[in-house]
Amino acid sequence: MPRVTGKGKLYSVTITHVDWSKDQTFYWLDQDECVKRYLVSEEFHDDFLARHHHVFIEYSEDVNLEYVRTCIRCLCDDLSIDVAVCKSVRSWLKYCTKNDFNPVRKAVRIDECSFGVQLCDHVENHYLGRYRNEIVEQRDAVLPNVLCGFTMRFNYWFDSKKGHMYMWRVPGIGKTELADFLMKGEKVWRPSTVNQYMWSGLTEEHEYVWFEDFRLVNYRSEISRLLSLMDGKPVSIQGKYKEDQLIVTKARFLFTSNEQDDVNYPEFSRRVEVLGVDHQMFCCPGGGGCGGGDVTVSNPSGLMREHMNRENISLV
């Protein structure tokens, strides 16, 4: 589509009475390579029965109003849209985030948003994130059931020291407990909130990156960095209170999830071993193709072997 230049790079957009999430609007904007940075917030009305999306867009080149309006209408033909050249980026971003303290954004800094956004970010990164890690460290290690084929498949992956793992299915089947047991004593980094600064806590010393309750849809804005880090490629990491840095990690990535949607994304699924656990591992009697096929449990890891010896479990 040809662009008419000379109209502006900065735009404020309001989409009224939408029936989709702000993530979908965000994802659509991300498809336009001319978009340099953007923010999408959500405002609810009438007891949450109606909602509007407030959008800030900065293009890398001048575009006209009709181009912006046409792009937004691609989301839905029957839309009420207000598009205007953004005269004050500061004022519009403050307005967009006056009620939505968790907007989806790309290359828009926290300090450009409302005080509420800045406060929530500060609490998350300085208090909740640290408290969450302390809770994880204090979780009791539950001894795994070595008779379960799924347990041993995960053990083989862990012991192989290579590749990434995506373990999924419904809650309560023992995914977290199994990973907790084997991860004790390892240098594990657990990401918290999703934003352009989220990777600043990852260092070359970490051996594992563990995403709990993972949903790929929540990481759309960071998918490029995620895939590159999984491939061991150098990635530019944005620092919140320091300069950007280039980082390469040899860490293995573990994703535990309650959803299967993520494995439908080829660029992600081809990088991971998928383990779809279909029953509770801790009470599994084993046998019968448990674990997705024939699983030979002849070489458990040191932690597993120690537990088996203690419980007098034989694999012969």
N, C-alpha and C positions, 0 to 999 in steps of 0.2 A: 504493500500500500504506500503510495507516495506521500511524503510529508511536506506540508507547507511551512517553510521556515519563517523566522522573524516574529513569532508570537510569544515565545517564552519557554522556559525550561521547568518552572516551578508551578505546580497546580494543586488546588484544593478541590476535593470531590466529596459530595455527600450522596449516598445511595439510600433511598428511603424504602421502607417496607420490604426488606430482603427476607428470604426464607432459607438462607444458607449461612454457613459459619464464616467468620472473618478469615479463617485459614484458606477457604476456597477463593476468596477475593485476593488474598495475598499470593496464592499459588498462581492465579491467572496473571497477575502483574509480573510475576517472576519469569513468565514466558517471553516477555518483550525485552530483547537485548538492548534496546535503547533506554530502558529505565535504569537509572543510576542508583537511586535509593528511594525508599518508600516506607510508609507506616499505615497500618489499618487498625482502627479501633471500632468498638461496637457500643452502641447506645440503645438501651431498651426503653420502650414506652408502653403504656396501657397494661400495666401488670405483666410485663414480659411477653405480651401477645404480639407485639410489633417491635421491630428493631431496625436501626439505621447503621450504616457503615460510614465512618468518616475516614477519608483517605488523603494522605499527603504523598505527592509524587514529584520526584526530581528527575528529569530526563538528561541524557548526556548531550543532547542537541535540541535546538528549538523545534517545537511542534505547535500545531494550532489547536484551538479548542475542539474543533470537530473531530480531529484525530483521537483526542483523549476520550471524547464522548462515544465515538464508535467502538473503541477498544473496550470500554466499560460495558456497553450494550451487548457485547459478545457473551457476557455472562448470562444475560436474559433479555429478550426483546422488550418485554413489558416492564420497563423500569422507570422510576421517577429519579432523575439524576440532575444534580446541580454541579456544574463544572465552572471553575473560575481560575484566572491567573492568581497565584498565591502572592499577595503583596507583602505579607509578613510571615516568614517561616516560623519564627519564634511564637507568635500569637496563635497561629493555626495549630501547631503541634501541642501547645498548652491546652487549647480548646478541645482537640481530639481526645486528649488523655485526661480530661478533668474528671471523668467518671469511670473510665476503663483503665485500670492500673496494670493491666497485662496485655498491652497491644502487641500485635505481631509487626515486626519491623526489620528492615535491612539497611544497614549503614547509618541508621539514625541513632545518635548517642542518647544515653539515659539522661544526661544533664540537659538535653533539649526538650524533654518531656515534662509533665506536670510534677509537682512536689509529691503527689501520691505515688506516681510511678517510681520516683527516685527513692522514696521511703520504703516501698515494698521490695525494691531491688536490694537496698542496703540490709534490710532485715533478712532476706533470703540468703544473701551471700555471707553476711557476718554472723548470723545467729542460727537460722534454721538449717543452713547447709552444714555448719559445724556440728550442730546438735544431731542432725540426721546421721552423720558419719560416726558420732559417738554411740548412737543407738545400734548401728550396724556392727561396730566393734564389740559391743557388749552382748550381742545375740548369742545365745547358747548354741554350740555346735551339736547338731543332731546326727547321731551315728547313721550312716547310710545302710540300706538293705542291699548287700552285695549279691543276693540271689536274683535281683531284678536286672534284666538285660539292659534297660534304659540307664540304670545306674552305672553299669559297666561300660556302656558306650560313651557316656560322659567322662568316665574315668580314663578311658583310652585317649579321648581327645585331650584331656588335661595333661596326661602323662606324655603325650607325643611332643609337646612343646612347640607345636606349629599349627597354623590355621586358626580360624575364628568359628565361633559356635552361636547358633540361634536356637534356643530351647523354648518351646511354646506349648500351650494348651491351657485349659481352665485353671483357675486358682485352686490351691489346696492339694496339689498332687506331689509336692515336695521339691519343686524346682529350686527355690531359694535355699532351702535347707541343704540340699545336695551341693550347690555351689558354695555356700557358706563353709561347709565342712572342708572342702578341698582348697578353698582360698585362704584359710587361716594361715597367717604367717607370710603370705605373699604380698608384694607391693602392688596394691589395687587402687586404681583411681575411679571414683564414681561421679559422673557428671551430675549437675543439679539442674538449674534453670536453663532453658534454651534461648541463647542470644549469641551475638557475635563475639562476646568475651568468654564464652563458656569453656573454651579450650585452654585458657591461660593457666589453669591449674595442672595441666598435663605436662609432665617432664619426661626426660629420657630414662629416668630411673624406674618408672612404673613398668611392671611386668604384665599387668592386665588392666583393661578398661572394661568396667562392668556397667551396662545399662539395665537397670531393673524397671519392670513394667514398661518396656520399650514400645513405642508406637512411631513408626517411621514418618507418619504424617506430621508429627510434631517437630520433626527435624528438617522440614523441607528447605528452610533457609540456610541450613548448614550441611546439606547432603553432600555437596561437593567436597568440603573439607573432611567430612566423615569418611567418604570412600577413599580419598587420597591417603588419609592416615592409616586406614586398614591395609592399603597397598604398600605402606612403608615409604611413601613419597614425602619430600619436604613440603611443608605447608606453612604459609604465613599466618601466624596467630595474632589476633588483635588483643592488645593489652588495655585494660580499663584505666589503670593508673600508671602505666608505663608504656614505652614505645613498643611497636609491633616487633615480633621476633619470628625467625624461621625455625621450625621444629621438625624433627624426624623421630618417629617412635617405632620401636620393635615390639611394642606391647601387643598381646593377643586380645581380641575383642570378644566379650561374652554378652549376648543379648538374651534376657529372659522376658517373656511376654505372654500375655493371655490372648493374643490375636494372631491370626494367620495371614492377615492382609499384607504384611511386610514382605513375605516370601514371594508375593506376586509381582514385585518390582525386580526385574531381571538384573539390573546393575548392582543391586544389593544382594539378592539371593545367590548369585554365582560366587560371591566372596565368602559365604558362610556354609558350614555344615549344619543342616537343619535336623533338629531332633524334636519330633512331635510326640510328646509323651501322652499316651492315651489312657493311663490309669495311675492310681496312687502308687508311687514307688516304694514307700516305706512298709506297705503290707502286701507286697507282691510275692507270690510263692515261686516265681520264676518258671522257666520252661515254656513250651508251647509257642515258640517263636517270639517270646517277649523281647522287646527292644528293636522290633522291626526286622527280624530275621535271625539267622544263626549268629549268636554272639558267644565267642569263645572267651571265657573269663580266666585265662591262664596266666595273665601277667598284670595283676592289679598294681596300682601305685603303692609307694611306701606306706602312706597313711591308710589306704585300704587294707594292705597286707597286715599291718599292725593290728587293725581292728579285727580282721578275720582270725588271726592267731589268738587274739584275746578271747574271741567268742567260740573258738574251736570249730570254725567253719572250713570245710574242705571242699575243694573244687573238683576233686577226682570222684 
